[in-house]
């Protein structure tokens, strides 16, 4: 990829949630600078505009960060949908989700920036509030789910859920966590729970199970006698 040309960055980046995370910021800016500004072919594979074919070791060498730091930064950027990643036989294809926002602007778009930026700022604030609530709801789900495996994948799935499904999860997750279908039964992985929409399962709580149990005749007679004598 040619190192000629330039990108644009809005000062709103200063308000970006990862701006004070130095490693994540370095990796993100590096990815923007390295991404293709036009579609290219590489050994039978198409690398789209705003994408690049790379790997953690290569990014580590290019940025001076450790492989672990690169892994953490990539995870952060995936969590907030700044990028998407896809495994390839040649490496990992990383797509900058809003790549066009970091590219050249014409004089017409520049003239429209004050109004558009105001709308973008409003939308960004709304989206940030929604994301913050979703992240808080996810932490509630994760804290109460009995099996904790694959948190990053679960978070990506959770952020795509409708709010009504999230609300249903919050209202039922504790009952689901306490539920045992039979002796030795284990709860599914949280990713399976989300993929199969298990929050819609009909679960009998311990209280309901107790009501369904047959009453012992002797216990029933004792309860009747106690009621008649005003003891219960």
Buried (B, 14 or more C-beta within 10 A) or exposed (E): EEEEEEBEEBEEEEEBEBEEBEBBBBBBBBBBBBBBBEEBEEEEEEBBBBBBBBBBEBBBEBBEBEEEBBBBBBBBBBBBBBBBBEEEEBBBBBBBBEBEBBBEBEEEEEEEEEEEBEEBEEEBEEEEEEBEEBBEBBEBBBEBBEBEEBBEBBBBBBBEBEEEBBEBBBEBBEBBEEBEEEEEEEBBBBBBBBEEEBBEEEEEBEEEEEEEEEEEEEEEEEBEEEEEEEEE
